[in-house]
Amino acid sequence: MTSPEFIYTYVRHGDEYDLCQLEMRSFFGFDSKSNVLLGDVEINPSRSPFMKERLEVLYDANSWESLVQQVGQLDVSGTTFKVVCMNTMDLDGTKKIEHANRRKIEREIGLQINGEPDLFHPETVYGFLVLDEHWYFGKYVESESVWYRHQNKPHSYSTALSTRVARAVANIAVPNPDGLKVIDPCCGIGNVLVEALSMGIDIIGRDINPLVIEPAKENIAYFGLSGDVEHGAIAEVSGTYDVAIIDMPYNIFSEATPEDQLDILRQARRIADRVIVVTIDTIDHMIEEVGFTISDRCEAKKGLFVRQVLVCE
């Protein structure tokens, strides 16, 4: 079998399954039905609200003994390291390894490496896991829950996208931000802006409601980020962008009529070739009417409340 370059593990709740799948497809071009994904695309696991960790594969083997032999070739003398086992939960059809056994195996494999072990402040962290009786070893990166810190912001409202959903939507819109210009023309208090800016996405915000402009700016600045937020309708946007992210207005302060929704989509078609639409209404016919094709989609659920996330090109 061909060894993957990277292995990612995932943690997602039942309501998040569909959204996680769409994020996977945006990053990798395919999805995984299980909580582990093998691929050749390098993604910082902290970008995703669903990724738990990433392994950059250095060695793989059909047996533990063969893996140990390969790891014995690793010389990191002059640096410190630690080794962690990634089988802390069931991974696809492979049962988790219990705590005591994980520690034992970590020690055994660590003894094979020529270097200085440091359990608390290592310069390099290595990881290993077993999947379907096949062993993998490599450089390990654990995800940081950046989105979780963003829940604590100066301004919020209950109908806004959660930070987890906002982060996933930003990833679906811009899986690779290099050289792309992005706009959120219905940005509200800026949940998508905060997530996108924290991942290095070149994005500006805009909203027709003057009451949300300063709160959005304050939310961005609160996390030490920098981004422009302008007041005005999407019809007033004169530039063009690679991607637009539109969370259709629907709350009591900014509810959009069907005519308003259609006009927003027309304007989005004018300023961007690719648009990610978040909507509580079924608006497929409107999207087709303005000249977009829905290339992918999912449902983002929270209990009985369902949003559709549409990838329009």
KOLBANU-179789 format. One line per field, with one value per residue (C-alpha): residue number from 1; x, y, z. Coordinates in Angstrom, 3 decimals. Each point is the difference from the previous one (the first is absolute). Layout:
# residues N
seq [NUM:...]
u [X:...]
v [Y:...]
w [Z:...]
END
This chain:
# residues 313
seq [1:2:3:4:5:6:7:8:9:10:11:12:13:14:15:16:17:18:19:20:21:22:23:24:25:26:27:28:29:30:31:32:33:34:35:36:37:38:39:40:41:42:43:44:45:46:47:48:49:50:51:52:53:54:55:56:57:58:59:60:61:62:63:64:65:66:67:68:69:70:71:72:73:74:75:76:77:78:79:80:81:82:83:84:85:86:87:88:89:90:91:92:93:94:95:96:97:98:99:100:101:102:103:104:105:106:107:108:109:110:111:112:113:114:115:116:117:118:119:120:121:122:123:124:125:126:127:128:129:130:131:132:133:134:135:136:137:138:139:140:141:142:143:144:145:146:147:148:149:150:151:152:153:154:155:156:157:158:159:160:161:162:163:164:165:166:167:168:169:170:171:172:173:174:175:176:177:178:179:180:181:182:183:184:185:186:187:188:189:190:191:192:193:194:195:196:197:198:199:200:201:202:203:204:205:206:207:208:209:210:211:212:213:214:215:216:217:218:219:220:221:222:223:224:225:226:227:228:229:230:231:232:233:234:235:236:237:238:239:240:241:242:243:244:245:246:247:248:249:250:251:252:253:254:255:256:257:258:259:260:261:262:263:264:265:266:267:268:269:270:271:272:273:274:275:276:277:278:279:280:281:282:283:284:285:286:287:288:289:290:291:292:293:294:295:296:297:298:299:300:301:302:303:304:305:306:307:308:309:310:311:312:313]
u [0.000:1.081:0.789:-1.899:1.981:-2.335:-2.560:-2.655:-2.318:-3.335:-2.444:-3.492:-3.482:-2.944:-1.466:3.387:0.574:-1.271:1.896:3.195:-0.341:-0.282:3.037:1.939:-0.967:1.072:3.421:0.768:-2.361:-1.639:-1.464:0.250:-2.983:2.032:1.885:3.356:1.139:3.140:1.215:2.843:-1.154:1.614:-2.501:0.702:-2.375:-0.758:-1.823:-2.814:-2.457:-0.224:3.609:1.586:3.548:2.235:2.775:2.589:0.960:3.709:-0.203:-2.715:0.011:-2.216:1.174:1.081:3.394:0.646:-0.984:2.345:2.833:-0.635:-0.300:3.374:1.530:-1.218:2.818:-1.034:3.035:0.460:-3.750:-2.773:-3.090:-3.021:-2.199:-3.795:-2.442:-2.964:-2.225:-1.770:-3.403:-1.450:1.339:-2.271:-0.031:3.052:-0.749:1.777:3.057:-0.533:2.026:2.474:0.822:0.382:2.574:1.869:0.179:1.024:2.930:1.026:0.047:1.646:2.899:0.742:0.603:3.483:-0.750:-0.899:-3.546:-1.920:-3.593:-0.812:1.749:1.217:1.349:-1.680:-3.043:-0.290:-3.158:-1.032:-3.225:-1.302:-2.802:-1.329:3.144:2.280:2.395:0.952:2.612:0.849:-0.033:-3.009:-2.014:-2.933:-2.805:-0.559:-3.654:0.399:-3.720:-0.725:1.920:-1.994:-3.231:1.059:-0.518:-1.367:-3.070:-2.192:-3.579:-1.781:-0.886:3.546:2.052:1.805:3.776:0.298:-2.383:1.544:3.476:-1.152:-1.780:3.187:1.951:-2.604:0.188:3.798:1.788:3.206:0.176:3.164:-0.597:-3.780:-2.114:-3.168:-3.015:-2.770:-2.590:-2.602:2.476:-2.168:2.123:2.869:0.109:1.176:2.423:1.649:0.445:1.241:2.440:1.404:0.904:1.755:-2.814:-0.033:-3.610:-1.974:-3.426:-3.006:-3.550:-3.026:-0.898:1.975:-0.551:2.260:3.031:1.678:-0.797:1.545:3.126:0.227:-0.326:2.844:2.258:-0.729:1.985:2.877:-1.082:-0.158:-2.688:-2.187:-3.750:-2.032:-3.580:-2.061:-2.102:1.514:-1.290:2.531:3.006:2.075:2.901:0.157:1.011:1.022:-2.520:-2.998:-1.491:-3.644:-1.938:-3.481:-1.649:-2.872:-0.254:-2.529:2.316:1.011:-2.502:0.237:-3.000:0.264:0.571:2.820:1.556:-0.146:1.624:2.775:0.707:-0.004:2.500:2.101:0.091:1.230:2.889:1.213:0.401:-0.430:-2.456:-0.730:-3.596:-1.357:-3.794:-2.916:-2.220:0.118:1.188:1.354:-2.271:1.338:3.586:-0.669:-1.874:3.015:2.320:1.674:0.278:-0.039:3.116:-0.236:-2.163:-0.721:-2.246:1.322:-2.280:-0.513:-2.796:-3.063:1.524:1.472:2.124:0.972:3.552:0.200:3.135:-0.915:2.181]
v [0.000:3.602:1.826:3.261:3.162:1.137:-1.557:2.128:-1.022:1.677:0.637:1.073:-0.172:-1.535:3.333:1.045:-3.038:1.535:3.267:-1.875:-2.067:3.140:1.524:-3.226:0.117:3.644:-0.726:-3.365:-0.504:-2.970:-0.846:-2.826:-1.772:-0.772:2.190:-0.451:1.283:-0.955:2.371:1.926:3.574:1.846:1.921:1.635:-1.991:3.116:1.405:-2.513:-0.084:-3.751:-1.137:-1.435:-0.611:-0.591:-2.487:0.699:-3.571:-0.849:-3.794:-2.619:-3.759:-3.069:-0.918:1.628:-1.711:1.340:3.525:-0.116:-1.044:2.982:2.474:-1.242:1.757:3.387:2.161:3.280:0.322:3.514:0.629:-1.020:-1.995:-1.851:-2.737:-0.177:-2.691:1.188:-3.007:1.805:-0.737:-2.475:0.886:-1.370:-3.764:0.037:0.001:2.496:-1.073:0.300:2.541:-2.373:-1.726:3.325:1.157:-3.292:0.156:3.662:-0.873:-2.937:1.977:2.990:-2.212:-0.705:3.678:1.465:3.268:1.552:-0.724:2.886:-0.609:3.632:2.353:-2.076:1.641:-2.656:-2.151:-3.339:-2.033:-3.472:-1.882:-3.288:-0.217:-3.343:-1.737:2.408:2.182:3.616:2.286:3.634:3.620:0.828:3.225:0.385:2.389:3.131:0.943:3.553:0.234:-0.720:3.104:2.049:-0.783:2.553:3.199:3.444:-0.246:-2.920:-0.914:-3.302:-0.327:0.599:-2.908:-1.784:0.277:-3.679:0.391:3.338:-1.553:-2.963:2.332:2.075:-3.198:-1.169:3.377:0.312:-3.328:1.542:3.770:0.704:2.989:0.063:3.074:-0.713:2.063:-0.567:2.578:-0.924:-0.389:0.854:0.110:-1.672:-3.644:-1.164:2.927:-0.906:-3.644:0.818:2.701:-2.293:-2.478:2.586:0.397:3.379:0.981:3.216:0.398:2.096:0.324:2.093:0.331:2.919:-1.334:-3.026:1.702:1.179:-3.234:-2.003:2.168:-0.387:-3.787:-0.121:2.304:-1.913:-2.974:2.132:-0.362:2.657:0.214:2.545:0.177:2.441:1.224:-0.390:-2.260:-2.716:1.922:2.730:-2.329:1.094:-2.448:-3.684:-2.892:-3.597:-1.172:1.475:-1.459:0.895:-0.888:0.970:2.524:-1.589:1.311:2.508:2.957:-0.821:-2.465:-0.101:-0.434:-2.415:3.025:1.157:-3.476:-0.124:3.425:-1.016:-3.042:2.088:2.377:-2.894:-1.401:3.395:0.312:-3.596:-3.152:-2.255:0.545:-1.940:0.602:-0.799:0.035:-1.303:0.128:-2.223:2.383:-2.364:1.552:3.489:-1.175:-1.558:3.121:2.266:-2.352:-2.039:-3.777:-1.714:-2.168:-1.323:0.428:-1.119:0.649:1.606:-1.055:1.168:-2.049:0.689:3.146:-0.736:2.175:-0.921:0.676:0.264:0.144:2.037:0.382]
w [0.000:-0.621:3.215:0.568:0.608:2.777:2.340:1.705:2.822:0.623:2.825:-1.030:1.463:-1.817:-1.071:-1.432:-2.200:-3.243:0.519:0.833:-3.193:-2.126:1.694:-0.704:-3.680:-0.207:1.500:-1.589:-2.952:1.723:3.392:2.491:1.495:3.115:2.491:-1.728:-3.396:-1.952:-2.692:-1.621:0.766:2.913:2.145:3.340:2.231:2.059:-3.019:0.318:2.919:-0.550:-0.399:3.136:-1.221:-3.012:-0.670:-2.693:-0.883:0.083:0.310:-0.377:0.390:0.067:3.505:3.236:-0.189:-3.488:1.040:3.010:-2.294:-2.281:2.872:1.247:-3.001:1.234:1.339:1.633:2.238:1.304:0.196:2.368:-0.862:1.328:-1.463:0.209:-0.980:-2.077:0.731:2.853:-1.545:-2.462:-3.464:-2.692:0.693:2.276:3.722:2.227:1.972:3.732:1.965:1.656:-3.282:-1.797:2.560:-0.286:-3.792:0.087:2.266:-2.155:-3.212:1.678:1.043:-3.654:-0.855:0.304:1.793:3.342:1.181:1.611:1.006:0.836:-2.437:-2.950:-3.130:-2.144:0.676:-1.773:-0.226:-1.017:-0.548:-1.249:-2.570:-1.186:1.309:-1.907:2.017:-0.720:1.588:-0.678:1.087:2.147:0.252:2.383:-0.890:2.064:0.542:-1.295:-0.710:3.676:1.122:-2.492:1.834:2.594:-1.974:0.965:-2.253:-1.005:-0.743:0.174:-3.701:-1.251:-1.315:2.807:-0.055:-1.002:-2.939:-0.989:-0.039:-2.079:-2.452:-0.383:-0.741:-2.519:-1.714:0.056:0.550:-1.357:0.642:-1.991:-2.288:0.444:0.752:1.972:1.077:2.543:-1.123:2.644:2.843:3.023:3.148:-1.792:1.092:-3.435:-0.213:3.319:-1.004:-3.489:1.134:2.694:-2.769:-2.166:-2.524:-1.794:0.694:0.432:1.573:-0.894:1.262:-0.858:3.697:1.517:3.532:-0.491:-1.537:3.214:1.910:-2.865:0.101:3.778:-0.256:-2.517:2.027:3.230:-1.320:-1.273:-3.619:-2.700:-2.662:-1.762:0.616:-2.090:0.181:-3.142:-2.178:-2.143:-3.041:0.814:-0.228:-2.990:0.128:-0.853:2.237:-0.392:2.594:1.801:3.189:0.544:3.130:-1.193:2.376:1.870:3.565:1.234:-0.611:-3.552:-1.432:-3.783:-2.287:-2.930:-2.222:2.277:-0.063:-3.787:-0.270:2.419:-2.165:-3.190:1.541:1.248:-3.546:-1.165:2.456:0.438:-2.075:3.021:2.844:3.174:1.083:3.457:0.080:2.013:-3.098:-3.056:-2.705:-2.658:-2.637:0.781:-0.241:-3.397:-1.138:0.575:-1.892:2.739:0.189:3.409:-0.105:3.568:3.081:3.537:2.980:3.167:2.830:3.539:1.481:-2.138:-1.531:-3.424:-2.262:-3.537:-1.141:-3.785:-2.138:-3.071:-3.079]
END
